[in-house]
């Protein structure tokens, strides 16, 4: 299994930084192509040649967020944003556009290398982006986009079933307790503990974040699409 | 012996004088009060003429006296109008007021004609109607209780004038105020009573209006005071903010200038050594590493100052995303000085641990915890860096444990800005733990520490 992408495209108007990073990555066996603006990359075309992109956000002309949106619409390659733009806005807009990770400048080469490997490990296979989560119709097995299986207890199965029923709408803790047969005792600690354990189990067994999220002060909601599969198809 | 009409004419005269004096001493005389006083003066003159005529053998009302009484009604009605009388909404009322004066003039022009009583009644009707219309169109009287009383008196006057009109020639048979007739007596008594009520109503209106203006003025004063107070508070906040920023800038300048100088010297030495052909890596590498670690400390100072300034200016609001804390922790480890990194012993409970977080500020917080641990522990000891899922707290705990050079350096306020425990031997202003505390709160988490067996463990917990 490759631990590093082989064709990396870097777009950053800081030519010296780009030159140093490209040299560093070439020493690790990657082919690196560098551009100083989004327009230059678009004119060149052939996005599919690259299996990884590194962008700056503050590019002249078309900025990094728009470029990320453009690339993500036609490629499932990994996208790392390395930018000097600070604040939650920069991070959130980059992620919303389809970037996999955001590192703020100044960034060391070993940090960039670590980020590339981390993204590559998680999303290296193009199908990971295109395949949704799925669950067997007996709600006993949750299957990650990379086909890792997570066995669910009956309580966990009922919780996922309820989240699935509400299609992304936030569900109150009390309602979830009722459905899953968890005693509430007023503070819903048992329910929160069940979700906490399920999250850790998914992380351990599927190496990815759980498909649901906490809605602060309300309850839980589904954050990813989950498809229903016949019970016998899990291990196929 | 005085006749009844003459007696009540004197009463009417006394009323006008008494109320005029009362209004003259009234505080804060307005335009309306002044017009009312002019009207009273005209009415007073008319009344003197009437008294004189009533003393004559035929006891016929003086023509001039009647006209002046009508003129006074014409002037009086204007005092109910707003300050700008020539407005479209006052068109009918103004026409009626002018008509009143016209009837007064006709009384003089026609003299002792058979229509005089009709002119008097019509003058009274037009003056009363003009007053009612002015009251209706003038918003200044809105909501004042005495206005209803005044309007009622005016309506009663209108009825009385209509009655007189119905009795006067050519509708009725009466052509003049002649002799001490019952009708004349009733009319003079009615005039006295109405004028008394009318004065009472107007004084009530004036006082109510003054009270309302005083109340509004008081409210305006309170509002101005509140605005001034707010402005002062804003000014104070701005001054405090400017002071905080100045303090951060001073801190940054102090913390950055010296290391920049060192880094520049180190890089200069590298170039110099290379220029002299001394290219051996064991000679050049330590100097380059020194330059890099110095630049590292500059980056930390700048990052802390920028985040500190952002927190001071914008508060803590941020949008959190589900991110891998192991990734963020690893990036924070790479932020450390490479020569110190081998002192860190890392234990991550799982290869990936996700939580809702802001990776930029969290990386800085972890780096601050690690930098502090390296700085405040003996140089030959290791620092334990753990990432554990704490089911008790339902949170991911980022724990950094190190031996302490001096346990006394920990004080209760170490999480406050500009606090550095009890030590003074290390450079810096103590922004690090303040940043970590703010980052913990930003993530709805907690920051704490506990000391045992000469070791301190700082725990940053994030709900997950």
Interface residues (C-beta under 8 A of the other chain):
Chain A: X86 X87 X88 X91 X92 X95 X101 X102 X103 X104 X106 X108 X110 X111 X114 X115 X118 X189 X192 X193 X196 X197 X199 X200 X203 X204 X207 X208 X209 X210 X213 X214 X216 X223
Chain B: X299 X306 X310 X318 X319 X321 X322 X324 X327 X330 X331 X334 X335 X350 X351 X352 X353 X354 X356 X358 X359 X360 X389 X391 X394 X444 X463 X464
